[in-house]
Amino acid sequence: MAAESIELVVVTPEKQLIRQRVTEVQLPGANGYLGILPGHAPLMTQLGVGELSFHDTSGKESEHLAIISGFAEVLPDRVTVLAETAEFAAEIDLARAEAAKARAEKHLVSGDTNNDWDRARVALQRALIRIQVARKYRGTSVNSR
Amino acid sequence: MPTLLDFRRRIRSVKNTQQITRAMKFVAAAMLRRAQERALAARPFAKELARVLRSTMSRISEPQHPLLAHRPEERILVIVMTGERGLAGAFNTNVLRKASDFFRANKNKKISVIPVGKKGRDSLKKAGFNVIAEYVNVLARVDFATAREISALVTDLYAEEKIDSVHLVFSEFKTVMSANLAAEKLLPVEAIRIEEESAAEQAASKVDYIYEQAAERLLDKLLPRYVETQMLRAMLESSAAEHGARMTAMESATKNAGEVIDALTLHMNKVRQAAITKEIIEIVSGASSTA
């Protein structure tokens, strides 16, 4: 067994969000969620759109972040998350996310089959994850999606 | 001979100017602090990304990617970052001079430009350069979306082989008093800059990874990100340097205004004294003639 905890670093192009010791991390990998424990083999992955959560050294589950694509590098004692966008649940503007969701849905329903469709789909995905993370943190019920 | 009233007016007007320059100095100082903080905040990402990219590239025997492809530099695209406004001392002039030095050095190549910032746009357009795109009013509030937009444009042009290299001309923020003019090559992506890397980190980058995706595919995603980060860094540096230059310029303007006021006040007092002396002489001579 290597160290009891790993260093989690979450950075976006604009700022560094997290740099602290944690005991467990859940990452939204592009091919599905990854659970990382101390002493994990070196790994490199692309990130999808999803939720990142971690347990801090006191063992309780701490903050959730909405992550929108990027990369993660896992080393035995260190997890580096290079996210394009990362927001703490508390920082998410729920109203804006809802508006974005409505907009994207409208686009999808309108049925244009040009490349806008892909963009709308991604936008919808982003909005949904934001809403999901924000709701979970605020203790409201989450619709299963 | 200017009268007392003329002096009072001039002093008042200089004082007004001084108040404006002083206010501008404080605004620039506040903006500078913010720009500096953001430039600092963006550093960890750039550093981590460069490390991840380097370790990925070292693991692919011959990295093949459109953004890595070297071609003879015949068609050069230059991104020139100036300020949006003047009153920043020699800031804009310096950047433009650096750019024209660059143009002169590559005079027999086909050059096109993308100005970022209003001042550069105006001057480059007037000089008749081939302006591919322009970005104005983006440096006041630098955000990643703009950096990404510009990067997407140039990486597309590069991948389509419409241009053979992309250079950035901008001011690197050093201190408030001085900026370092930089001309950097953005594309093709060359040796990746390593910033203060410890031996431990170097050892760590030698580890073999489990790849969730093929390394080539990762590279495909990492390289554009890297270009975006470079662009963002240049924009943040440039905006910090602009505010720094403006702050210095406004400080010296305020000081100069103070000197002008002092000189004018001295003059005004001399004139006032001369007038009083003249009056006394008139009264005395008038009194002696009637006595």
Boltz contact constraints between the chains, C-beta under 6 A:
constraints:
  - contact:
      token1: [A, 11]
      token2: [B, 44]
      max_distance: 6.0
  - contact:
      token1: [A, 11]
      token2: [B, 45]
      max_distance: 6.0
  - contact:
      token1: [A, 11]
      token2: [B, 48]
      max_distance: 6.0
  - contact:
      token1: [A, 13]
      token2: [B, 45]
      max_distance: 6.0
  - contact:
      token1: [A, 13]
      token2: [B, 144]
      max_distance: 6.0
  - contact:
      token1: [A, 13]
      token2: [B, 229]
      max_distance: 6.0
  - contact:
      token1: [A, 13]
      token2: [B, 232]
      max_distance: 6.0
  - contact:
      token1: [A, 14]
      token2: [B, 144]
      max_distance: 6.0
  - contact:
      token1: [A, 15]
      token2: [B, 41]
      max_distance: 6.0
  - contact:
      token1: [A, 16]
      token2: [B, 44]
      max_distance: 6.0
  - contact:
      token1: [A, 29]
      token2: [B, 212]
      max_distance: 6.0
  - contact:
      token1: [A, 31]
      token2: [B, 212]
      max_distance: 6.0
  - contact:
      token1: [A, 41]
      token2: [B, 210]
      max_distance: 6.0
  - contact:
      token1: [A, 42]
      token2: [B, 207]
      max_distance: 6.0
  - contact:
      token1: [A, 42]
      token2: [B, 209]
      max_distance: 6.0
  - contact:
      token1: [A, 43]
      token2: [B, 209]
      max_distance: 6.0
  - contact:
      token1: [A, 43]
      token2: [B, 210]
      max_distance: 6.0
  - contact:
      token1: [A, 44]
      token2: [B, 209]
      max_distance: 6.0
  - contact:
      token1: [A, 44]
      token2: [B, 211]
      max_distance: 6.0
  - contact:
      token1: [A, 45]
      token2: [B, 212]
      max_distance: 6.0
  - contact:
      token1: [A, 46]
      token2: [B, 213]
      max_distance: 6.0
  - contact:
      token1: [A, 73]
      token2: [B, 52]
      max_distance: 6.0
  - contact:
      token1: [A, 75]
      token2: [B, 204]
      max_distance: 6.0
  - contact:
      token1: [A, 80]
      token2: [B, 48]
      max_distance: 6.0
  - contact:
      token1: [A, 82]
      token2: [B, 48]
      max_distance: 6.0
  - contact:
      token1: [A, 82]
      token2: [B, 49]
      max_distance: 6.0
